[in-house]
């Protein structure tokens, strides 16, 4: 079975004073590979700008543009049409020998980038060890069984609380509060899976909602773990799901820093208010009116070039 979708993602910046020399990167085009095909993609920028694109080293499509003249507002609208096929269900378990296969792959340097800790997947040894013990995240049984239980354990251990954390919130704060958003669930999963010697990567995208824990009509994040006999397996700890035909992938990376929906810089003394509206619909379903959600407090923007990525994934 396959499903066809239309995704509309609008990002709006309102500046307290004119800013100039605005540069922006956008990672919102769905990937085309395996079960997913991007049928069309349009990116509209207001004020108008010449948009160009390239693929980064993970194969993500990155659109970028610059606006040299002063502006007080910036709007970016991404419109995607795509098809996603239902994956084959994985087996209930694997052989215990897959642990040895993972170790051999590690010795050969395979997927090294997705085994190393990053700034966003680090927490204090005490906090992370406590979580590992509580969830039983040790080498036992087989890797697939451990990953399934880790997915469920994080879903039950953390309370999903929209807007409870910010883009730069450290994992220690998330663990202390036992609450976070999908970005935090994904980073904790990555930290624990990599400790087990299982390559794992961050996935940015969208979820077509039914009765799920995460909020509808927002960007979403989950993880993919590599198992020698299965390849990359998608797991969504926020919703305690295996990624399937309702998960729409736009970018993959080591953590959020590799795949933010937008990242940019400009010159000018101003504060910036960021709001986002996302709609994910089956092809043929009508689009509603954009409902913007403000993401955090106004962001102070110094009068110096500085890259910023302020669109947290809920």
C-alpha positions as a printed NumPy array, in Angstrom:
array([[  0.   ,   0.   ,   0.   ],
       [  1.219,   3.502,  -0.753],
       [ -0.12 ,   6.926,   0.189],
       [  0.215,  10.265,  -1.573],
       [  0.578,  13.492,   0.392],
       [  0.681,  17.243,   0.032],
       [  2.782,  19.115,   2.63 ],
       [  2.658,  22.89 ,   3.062],
       [  5.247,  24.392,   5.418],
       [  5.28 ,  28.16 ,   5.945],
       [  8.019,  29.867,   7.982],
       [  7.639,  33.526,   8.869],
       [ 10.166,  35.909,  10.448],
       [  9.113,  39.346,  11.68 ],
       [ 11.997,  41.652,  12.638],
       [ 11.742,  44.551,  15.095],
       [ 13.889,  46.711,  12.789],
       [ 15.131,  46.401,   9.204],
       [ 17.847,  43.787,   8.691],
       [ 20.101,  43.466,   5.663],
       [ 22.187,  40.913,   3.806],
       [ 19.943,  38.011,   4.752],
       [ 21.231,  34.516,   3.911],
       [ 19.147,  31.385,   4.452],
       [ 19.389,  27.616,   4.028],
       [ 16.253,  25.462,   3.905],
       [ 15.968,  21.674,   4.257],
       [ 12.303,  20.987,   3.516],
       [ 12.28 ,  18.992,   0.268],
       [ 11.328,  15.344,   0.894],
       [ 14.017,  12.822,   0.008],
       [ 13.495,  10.457,  -2.916],
       [ 14.811,   6.989,  -2.109],
       [ 13.637,   3.515,  -1.218],
       [  9.921,   3.725,  -0.372],
       [  9.519,   7.493,  -0.784],
       [  9.315,   9.53 ,  -3.988],
       [  9.095,  13.316,  -4.091],
       [  6.724,  14.041,  -6.987],
       [  7.137,  17.829,  -6.936],
       [  8.565,  20.576,  -4.75 ],
       [  8.127,  24.342,  -4.842],
       [  9.795,  26.943,  -2.634],
       [  8.439,  30.498,  -2.591],
       [ 10.244,  33.352,  -0.842],
       [  8.796,  36.757,  -0.002],
       [ 10.452,  39.216,  -0.581],
       [ 11.481,  37.472,  -3.773],
       [ 14.95 ,  35.991,  -4.053],
       [ 16.866,  33.76 ,  -6.438],
       [ 16.76 ,  30.273,  -4.895],
       [ 19.479,  27.721,  -5.667],
       [ 20.042,  24.206,  -4.327],
       [ 22.676,  21.549,  -3.698],
       [ 22.936,  18.183,  -1.958],
       [ 24.87 ,  17.955,   1.276],
       [ 27.123,  15.014,   2.14 ],
       [ 24.14 ,  13.02 ,   3.458],
       [ 22.212,  13.474,   0.227],
       [ 19.748,  15.99 ,   1.681],
       [ 18.519,  18.658,  -0.733],
       [ 19.47 ,  22.112,   0.599],
       [ 17.892,  25.227,  -0.91 ],
       [ 19.588,  28.549,  -0.249],
       [ 19.106,  32.196,  -1.102],
       [ 20.261,  35.678,  -0.153],
       [ 18.43 ,  39.007,   0.075],
       [ 20.931,  41.904,   0.02 ],
       [ 18.382,  44.681,   0.549],
       [ 16.854,  45.709,   3.93 ],
       [ 13.734,  43.788,   4.976],
       [ 11.376,  43.786,   7.979],
       [  9.678,  40.433,   7.285],
       [ 10.61 ,  37.174,   5.6  ],
       [  8.249,  34.397,   4.52 ],
       [  9.317,  30.982,   3.175],
       [  6.652,  28.615,   1.786],
       [  7.528,  25.03 ,   0.859],
       [  4.942,  22.944,  -1.008],
       [  5.651,  19.242,  -1.533],
       [  3.796,  16.402,  -3.219],
       [  5.072,  12.913,  -2.583],
       [  4.304,   9.222,  -2.394],
       [  5.27 ,   6.903,   0.461],
       [  4.994,   3.13 ,   0.312],
       [  4.253,   0.969,   3.343],
       [  7.434,  -0.867,   4.464],
       [  7.776,  -4.581,   4.924],
       [  7.322,  -5.328,   8.639],
       [ 10.558,  -6.362,  10.355],
       [ 10.79 ,  -9.755,  12.066],
       [  9.904,  -9.997,  15.733],
       [ 13.568, -10.667,  16.59 ],
       [ 16.975, -11.313,  15.067],
       [ 19.773, -13.73 ,  15.815],
       [ 22.02 , -12.826,  18.74 ],
       [ 24.925, -13.099,  16.279],
       [ 23.912,  -9.695,  14.854],
       [ 25.784,  -8.15 ,  17.815],
       [ 28.972,  -9.688,  16.415],
       [ 28.155,  -8.38 ,  12.927],
       [ 27.762,  -4.88 ,  14.366],
       [ 31.155,  -5.173,  16.059],
       [ 32.82 ,  -6.23 ,  12.806],
       [ 31.232,  -3.271,  11.001],
       [ 32.51 ,  -0.957,  13.747],
       [ 36.066,  -2.311,  13.365],
       [ 35.87 ,  -1.568,   9.639],
       [ 34.695,   2.004,  10.303],
       [ 31.282,   1.485,   8.72 ],
       [ 28.776,   4.25 ,   9.59 ],
       [ 31.347,   5.817,  11.919],
       [ 29.573,   9.208,  11.849],
       [ 26.457,   7.641,  13.313],
       [ 28.267,   5.928,  16.175],
       [ 30.095,   8.938,  17.599],
       [ 28.535,  11.185,  20.254],
       [ 27.704,  14.762,  19.278],
       [ 27.126,  17.894,  21.326],
       [ 23.367,  17.385,  21.132],
       [ 23.455,  13.701,  22.136],
       [ 25.645,  14.187,  25.215],
       [ 24.47 ,  14.233,  28.811],
       [ 26.229,  13.773,  32.141],
       [ 27.491,  10.236,  32.718],
       [ 25.347,   9.924,  35.848],
       [ 22.113,  11.009,  34.15 ],
       [ 22.609,   8.887,  31.054],
       [ 23.679,   5.835,  33.036],
       [ 20.592,   6.187,  35.227],
       [ 18.359,   6.256,  32.156],
       [ 20.196,   3.316,  30.618],
       [ 19.634,   1.216,  33.727],
       [ 16.009,   2.233,  34.046],
       [ 15.295,   1.286,  30.432],
       [ 17.494,  -1.812,  30.381],
       [ 19.475,  -0.451,  27.422],
       [ 22.216,  -3.084,  27.538],
       [ 23.526,  -5.635,  25.072],
       [ 21.213,  -8.592,  25.579],
       [ 18.839, -10.747,  23.544],
       [ 19.298,  -9.327,  20.031],
       [ 19.702,  -5.734,  18.729],
       [ 16.201,  -5.495,  17.247],
       [ 14.554,  -6.553,  20.507],
       [ 16.609,  -4.002,  22.452],
       [ 15.734,  -1.23 ,  19.973],
       [ 12.009,  -1.996,  20.156],
       [ 12.117,  -1.923,  23.959],
       [ 14.167,   1.278,  23.945],
       [ 11.586,   2.895,  21.666],
       [  8.772,   1.936,  24.04 ],
       [ 10.797,   2.747,  27.152],
       [ 11.554,   6.322,  26.084],
       [  7.913,   6.819,  25.133],
       [  6.87 ,   5.774,  28.641],
       [  9.751,   7.416,  30.529],
       [  9.38 ,  10.924,  29.081],
       [  6.264,  13.07 ,  29.065],
       [  5.606,  14.63 ,  25.699],
       [  5.114,  18.347,  26.403],
       [  4.913,  20.702,  23.409],
       [  7.069,  23.847,  23.722],
       [  8.549,  22.589,  27.017],
       [ 12.094,  22.812,  25.644],
       [ 13.936,  24.995,  23.141],
       [ 16.31 ,  24.218,  20.283],
       [ 19.362,  24.553,  22.548],
       [ 17.974,  22.767,  25.646],
       [ 20.571,  20.291,  26.958],
       [ 19.675,  16.637,  27.488],
       [ 20.47 ,  16.931,  31.197],
       [ 17.587,  19.412,  31.508],
       [ 15.285,  17.098,  29.56 ],
       [ 16.173,  14.171,  31.837],
       [ 15.7  ,  16.266,  34.983],
       [ 12.234,  17.365,  33.861],
       [ 11.365,  13.975,  32.33 ],
       [  9.63 ,  15.934,  29.587],
       [ 10.402,  17.169,  26.099],
       [  9.442,  17.227,  22.432],
       [ 10.238,  14.876,  19.571],
       [ 13.667,  16.456,  19.069],
       [ 14.579,  15.491,  22.666],
       [ 13.167,  11.957,  22.361],
       [ 15.254,  11.441,  19.212],
       [ 18.488,  12.757,  20.732],
       [ 18.136,  10.519,  23.796],
       [ 17.498,   7.515,  21.574],
       [ 20.631,   8.319,  19.553],
       [ 22.736,   8.622,  22.709],
       [ 21.661,   5.229,  24.063],
       [ 21.746,   3.351,  20.742],
       [ 25.261,   4.589,  19.947],
       [ 26.469,   3.486,  23.389],
       [ 25.345,  -0.001,  22.381],
       [ 27.419,   0.14 ,  19.209],
       [ 24.337,   0.487,  16.96 ],
       [ 24.7  ,   3.176,  14.263],
       [ 21.788,   5.603,  14.577],
       [ 20.875,   8.815,  12.772],
       [ 18.455,  11.691,  13.267],
       [ 15.555,  12.025,  10.806],
       [ 13.767,  15.295,  10.142],
       [ 10.381,  15.36 ,   8.452],
       [  6.654,  15.197,   9.041],
       [  4.061,  12.745,  10.349],
       [  0.609,  12.295,   8.858],
       [ -1.415,  12.152,  12.045],
       [ -4.026,   9.789,  13.334],
       [ -4.293,   9.24 ,  17.094],
       [ -0.657,  10.02 ,  17.883],
       [  1.059,  11.553,  20.907],
       [  2.913,  14.298,  19.054],
       [  1.066,  17.402,  17.93 ],
       [ -0.409,  17.389,  14.409],
       [  0.559,  19.858,  11.703],
       [  4.154,  20.386,  12.824],
       [  7.54 ,  19.218,  11.698],
       [  8.571,  15.951,  13.33 ],
       [ 11.727,  14.021,  14.226],
       [ 12.551,  10.373,  14.825],
       [ 15.567,   8.078,  14.372],
       [ 16.85 ,   5.354,  12.105],
       [ 19.091,   2.58 ,  13.426],
       [ 21.251,   0.413,  11.202],
       [ 21.113,  -3.374,  11.569],
       [ 23.246,  -5.521,   9.223],
       [ 20.399,  -7.835,   8.199],
       [ 17.708,  -5.158,   7.874],
       [ 19.406,  -1.923,   6.857],
       [ 18.103,   1.36 ,   8.277],
       [ 15.073,   0.84 ,  10.534],
       [ 12.969,   3.872,  11.493],
       [ 11.818,   4.203,  15.118],
       [  9.644,   6.979,  16.536],
       [  9.987,   7.048,  20.356],
       [  7.693,  10.064,  20.728],
       [  4.775,   7.972,  19.446],
       [  6.155,   4.47 ,  20.156],
       [  5.952,   3.582,  16.462],
       [  8.082,   1.949,  13.833],
       [  8.387,   4.501,  11.032],
       [  6.011,   3.628,   8.225],
       [  4.01 ,   5.091,   5.389],
       [  2.841,   8.009,   7.559],
       [  6.411,   9.214,   8.186],
       [  7.707,  11.692,   5.582],
       [ 11.504,  12.079,   5.502],
       [ 13.114,  15.378,   4.5  ],
       [ 16.667,  15.038,   5.864],
       [ 18.968,  12.75 ,   7.845],
       [ 22.058,  13.579,   9.9  ],
       [ 24.048,  12.973,  13.062],
       [ 21.637,  15.12 ,  15.087],
       [ 19.364,  18.157,  14.707],
       [ 22.296,  20.441,  13.876],
       [ 22.752,  18.651,  10.527],
       [ 19.111,  18.942,   9.441],
       [ 17.291,  22.054,  10.747],
       [ 14.358,  23.062,   8.518],
       [ 15.919,  26.517,   8.256],
       [ 19.257,  28.082,   9.125],
       [ 20.373,  31.61 ,   8.301],
       [ 22.168,  34.797,   9.125],
       [ 21.863,  38.529,   8.503],
       [ 23.193,  41.891,   9.602],
       [ 21.261,  44.387,  11.694],
       [ 20.318,  45.17 ,  15.312],
       [ 16.884,  43.604,  15.77 ],
       [ 14.884,  40.936,  17.504],
       [ 13.213,  38.255,  15.405],
       [  9.866,  36.569,  16.049],
       [  9.553,  33.195,  14.339],
       [  6.217,  31.511,  13.58 ],
       [  5.475,  28.366,  11.602],
       [  2.418,  26.801,   9.961],
       [  2.477,  23.195,   8.71 ],
       [ -0.231,  21.187,   6.986],
       [  0.116,  17.512,   6.009],
       [ -2.784,  16.224,   3.919],
       [ -3.548,  13.236,   1.753],
       [ -3.437,  14.198,  -1.913],
       [ -6.916,  15.388,  -2.803],
       [ -7.793,  16.596,   0.686],
       [ -8.377,  20.365,   0.885],
       [ -5.797,  22.559,   2.57 ],
       [ -7.084,  24.722,   5.408],
       [ -6.075,  28.196,   6.449],
       [ -2.51 ,  28.467,   7.742],
       [ -2.473,  28.412,  11.54 ],
       [  0.767,  29.879,  12.768],
       [  2.475,  28.733,  15.949],
       [  4.993,  31.053,  17.569],
       [  8.227,  29.232,  18.362],
       [  9.722,  30.659,  21.516],
       [ 10.54 ,  34.147,  22.723],
       [ 11.884,  36.846,  20.381],
       [ 15.432,  35.982,  19.341],
       [ 18.099,  38.638,  19.898],
       [ 20.043,  39.158,  16.683],
       [ 23.385,  40.961,  17.091],
       [ 24.803,  43.339,  14.528],
       [ 27.272,  40.677,  13.395],
       [ 26.952,  37.709,  11.016],
       [ 25.904,  34.688,  13.091],
       [ 24.216,  31.512,  11.892],
       [ 21.042,  30.68 ,  13.723],
       [ 18.593,  27.779,  13.539],
       [ 15.5  ,  28.521,  15.572],
       [ 12.791,  26.188,  14.223],
       [ 12.479,  23.455,  16.84 ],
       [ 10.839,  20.201,  15.849],
       [  7.821,  19.458,  18.013]])
